[in-house]
Amino acid sequence: AAENLSQMAKNLADIHPTEWMTAEQAAQYLGCESVKAFEKIAARERIPKHYLSARTPRYNRAELDTWLMDRRQEVRG
C-alpha cells in the first residue's frame, strides 16, 4: 500500500509539477513575509497540505487560490 501511495504521489507530481509548491514557494506565492508566517496561517486557516514525499508537505496552487477567493468573499461579505 505504501509503495502504491508513493507511486501515486510521484505520478501527481510529474503530471503538474508547477501545481505543487513547497511551503517556501507557497509563502512567496501568497506574499507572506516569511515561511514561518505562512505556516502559522496555513495551520490556523486549515489550508490543506499534502505529502507527496515522506518528509516535505506540498501545497496545491488551486487549493491556495480557492482559499484566497473564499477569504476575499468573507472580507467583502
N, C-alpha and C positions, 0 to 999 in steps of 0.2 A: 504494500500500500504506500509506504514512504517513497519507494522508487517511482511509482506511478505519479505521485504528487510532485515529486521533484521534476520529472519529465514534463508534466503539465505546466509547471511554473516556467521551465525553460522555454517551452513552446509559446506560452503567452508573452514572455519577454522578447522572443525572436520575432513574433508577429508585429508587435507595435512597441519597439524599444523606446520611442520618444514619449509614449503614453505613460510610462512608469518612471517615477522620479525618486531619488533618494531624499532624505529629509533636507539636505543642503539645497538640492535643486528645487524642492517644493517651497522652501523658505524664500529662495530668490524669486521664484515664480509669483509668489503671493506678496512679495515686497516686505517681508518681515525683517526686522532689524538684526536678528540672529537666528541660528538654528535652534538654540535653546528656547527662544521666544516662540518660534513655530511649534516646537514640540509641546510646549505648555498649552498653546491654543488648540493644537490637534487633540490633546488629551481632554481638555475641558469641553471642547465642542464635539468630541467623539467623531473626528474625521477618520474615516476608515483607513487602516493601513494593512498591507498585505505582505506576507513573507514569501518572496519569490526565490529566496536563498535561505540558508539555515540561520543567518545572523542579521542581515540588514533589512529592515522594513522598507517597503516601497509605497509610494502614494500614486494613485491613478489621477491623471490630469482631468479626465471627465468628471470624476468624483469631486475634485477640488473646485472645478468650475461650477458644478451643481451646488456645492456648499456656499460658494461665493454668491451665486444668484439667489439662493434661499435667504442668505443673510441680508442681501440688499433689499429684498422684499420685506423682511422683518423691520428693517430700519425705516422704510417708507411707510409701512402699514400702520 
